[in-house]
Amino acid sequence: MKIRDRVKELRRVRAGDLQPHPKNWRTHSRHQQDVWRGVLSELGMAGALLVRELPDGQLQLLDGHLRAQSNPSATVPVLVLDLDDREAEKLLLTYDPLGALAGVDDTRLADLLGRAETDAEAVREMLGHLGRQISEESLVPEPPEIEIKPSYQVVVEVDGEEQQREVYERLHGDGYRCRVLTL
């Protein structure tokens, strides 16, 4: 399968100059906005927004609406994509849901959460929520595999304690490892 490279270029533009896509279906809660500000203040801008260039030269947002809205005067990195209207709508529809399909390695997540530090309350709440999604069973290490060697035994049922002692002494005298059991 040949995969087309749809990224035309990386630009740095004023966030307020980007045009939101009119069919953007994602909404951003107050909590998400607080988390975003917390991450932004601790890490800075660590990703590019996705845009496409319209016929009039304006850049239309496809991904990153919250990032653009949160600080319109900031200069942000954007990847300019070569997408037509239908492809842009498909990207709007699939980009975030595709990421949400990823699974979770509970052990690695627990390790990262155990080392994470943040001063932002909203980020701390989000990480706490993430930690509660890890099942306690997954935190218990798998027991090591134990090789069980075959053991061949004979159980002899007798009529009483005296006969039990006689059979034990006879078999023990013949060199067998014996145990006396009373059930």
Salt bridges, closest charged atoms under 4 A:
GLU9 OE2 - ARG11 NH2 3.04
ASP17 OD1 - ARG14 NH1 2.87
ASP34 OD1 - ARG37 NH2 2.61
GLU53 OE1 - LYS8 NZ 3.90
GLU53 OE1 - ARG11 NH2 3.26
ASP63 OD2 - ARG67 NH2 2.93
ASP85 OD1 - ARG52 NH2 2.64
GLU87 OE2 - ARG4 NH2 3.86
GLU87 OE1 - ARG6 NH2 2.80
GLU89 OE2 - LYS23 NZ 2.76
ASP96 OD2 - ARG26 NE 3.06
ASP105 OD2 - ARG108 NE 3.72
ASP111 OD2 - ARG115 NH2 2.86
GLU121 OE1 - ARG124 NH2 3.12
GLU125 OE1 - HIS31 ND1 3.99
GLU161 OE2 - ARG165 NH2 3.90
